[in-house]
């Protein structure tokens, strides 16, 4: 009905815009698919909360307690020669580094790991661990 009411030049513009819209939608879904494939190829990594086995709204004290428990369990000194334990310890330490820092945790909660990478790349506080292991185990 609408096509019958439009003059030929307007009909051509209308169809061109519609085709452009369709192509943009296809591109959008292709980007979603690419994002998903990248996510899957990275091992569907667990969230930092899952790594430390705490709920998303966990307090600083809960996070610290969970870190201590897991760090003691997977510490390289207690698991010499166990590559899986070393890998887990690195994951646990990385998760604790982010979740124990209010600014990093806020960025992570809003934007995930990619947000943290962008924040560090844009001059945010990034880099080293920024913590003393002795402080973690003393109290």
N, C-alpha and C positions, 0 to 999 in steps of 0.2 A: 504494500500500500504506500509506504513512504517513498519507495523507489519510483512509483508512478507519479508522485507529486513533485519530484525534483527534476529540474531541467538537466539536460545531458552534462554540462560542465560541473554542476553541483553533484550529480550522481558520481562522476569520476573522482571528485575530491573525497566524497563520502566513502567510496570503496577503497581509495588509497589510504585514508586514515584508518579504516577498519582493518585493512591488511597490515598496516604498520602496528596497530594494536595487537593483532594476532602474533606477529613476529616478535614483539617485545615480550609477550606472555610466554612464548616458546623459549626465548632466551632466559627469562627468569627461572623457568623450571629446569632448564639445562644447568644454570648456575647452582640451583639447589642440589641437583644430582651430583655435580662436581664437588660441592662442599661435602656432601654425604660420603662420596668415595674417598676423599682426602681424610675425613674423620675415621672411616673404617680402616684405611690403610695405616693410620697411626695407632691402630690397636684399640680403638674405642676406649681410650684411656678413662680411667676412673676419675671421679672428681676428687679434689683434695679432701673433702669431707668424708668420702667413702674410704680413701686411703687411711685416714686417721680413725675411721669407724666412729664418727661423731655426727650428730644431726646438724643440718645447715645453721640453725640458730644457736649452736653451742657457745657457751661462755668461754672466755679466755682460760679460765681455770680447767674446764673440761678438755679443752684442746691441749693444754700443757700436760695434763694427766695422761691423756691418750697417747701423746707423743712420747712421754717418758716410758710408758709401758711397752709400746711397740719398738722404740729405739733400743731398749734393753734386750728385747727378744731377738731383734735382727741385727744387732751391732756386729760389725766385722770381726771384732776380737773374740766374740762368742761363736762365730760361724766361719772360722778360717777355711778358705778353700770353697766355700759355698757361694757360687756366683748369684744364685737366685736370692739369697739372703742379702748379699751386697746390693743387688738391684732394689730390693724392697726397702733397705735402709736409706738408699739415695732418694727414693720416692717419698718416704716418710719425712726425711729431712727437708725436702723441697716443699712438701705440703705444709709442714710446720712453719717454715720460713715465711710463707705467704699468709697463712691463717693467723699467725701470731702478730703480724704487723697490720694495724688498723687500716692504713691507707691501701696497702696491697690487697687486703681482704675485701675491702669495699670495691676496688676495681675488679677483682676476681668475681665477686658476687654479681656485679653488673655485666661484665663483658667476657668472663672466662679467661682461659690461659692466653688467648690471642690478645685480649685487652692488656694483660700484663706485659706481653712482649712489645706491644705498641707503646705502652707507657715508658718502658725502659729505653726503647729506641728513640723516643722523643725527648730524652733528657731527664726522665723521672728517676727517682732513686732506684737504681737497678744494680746489678752486679753481685757482689759477694754475699755470703750468708748473713752478715750483719748481726751475728749473735755469738755468744761465748758458750760453748758446750758445758763448761763447768757450772755456769749459772743455771742451766736447765736441771741438772741433777742435784744441786744443793738447795735445800730448804727445810 
